[in-house]
Amino acid sequence: MSIVENLMKVKSELPDHVELVAVSKTYPNEIVLEAYGGGQRHFGENKVQEICLKQEQLPKDIHWHLIGHLQTNKVKFIVPFVHLIHAVDSLKLLQEINKRAAQNRRVVSCLLQVHIAKEDTKFGFNREELMELVRSERIDSFVHVKIQGLMGMATFTSDLAQVRTEFDELKSIFDEIAEITKDTKNIRMDTLSMGMSGDYQIAIEAGSNMIRVGSAIFGTRS
Ligand SMILES: *Cc1c(COP(=O)(O)O)cnc(C)c1O
């Protein structure tokens, strides 16, 4: 099947409220343009250098999502154009995004990454750390960031019950934070980014409204 056919197949399975981010990491511009030609406008990358190059070379109406781990010293490269930063995992990073966003006269949308997987290789806050962060008064002073929700990755496993449990847990953290941040100016919990090629159906059932899908559209990465 062609990339556009794959794209249409994934999209045909999605309820209207679910946003598809096509994860184009490692794929060359020609391949990204095929999906673009099929109408796709939201693309995700996990490396700063690659997202910057593609942003420069590809059509300007693409919304670029940084989905991978972000180092503080690289924030300045993406802040001028990035649409959504998915993997904010420290207060220090949020502070740097706020500072660079101010310099660019922008308000940059961010998701907080939550550690839900069993593997300890994945970045992110746990439930307690998140509660502490969203309650801290420092958040209010970050007027150039807008926290729009949470992002998480399930354990890489064929045990789908395990995956479902982790997504359910993330959804429950999401709901809890939405409740306690109702009156926080720069937090508006409306995006729950969870689900990849292998598990997006489960993620949507669990309440995801943004999925990050790469290989199901573009094929296996080499
Ligand atoms: C690569 C990646 C994806 C997409 O993975 P696929 O299995 O190819 O769909 C989603 N999220 C993150 C954070 C990734 O790094």
The ligand as an ORCA input file, in Angstrom:
! r2SCAN-3c Opt
* xyz 0 1
  C       8.790      7.031     17.104
  C       7.783      7.527     18.077
  C       6.406      7.327     17.855
  C       5.855      6.569     16.657
  O       6.173      5.233     16.739
  P       5.554      4.156     15.692
  O       5.629      2.883     16.431
  O       6.432      4.215     14.493
  O       4.169      4.579     15.401
  C       5.522      7.856     18.783
  N       5.944      8.539     19.856
  C       7.249      8.740     20.097
  C       7.639      9.513     21.314
  C       8.207      8.249     19.234
  O       9.503      8.461     19.478
*
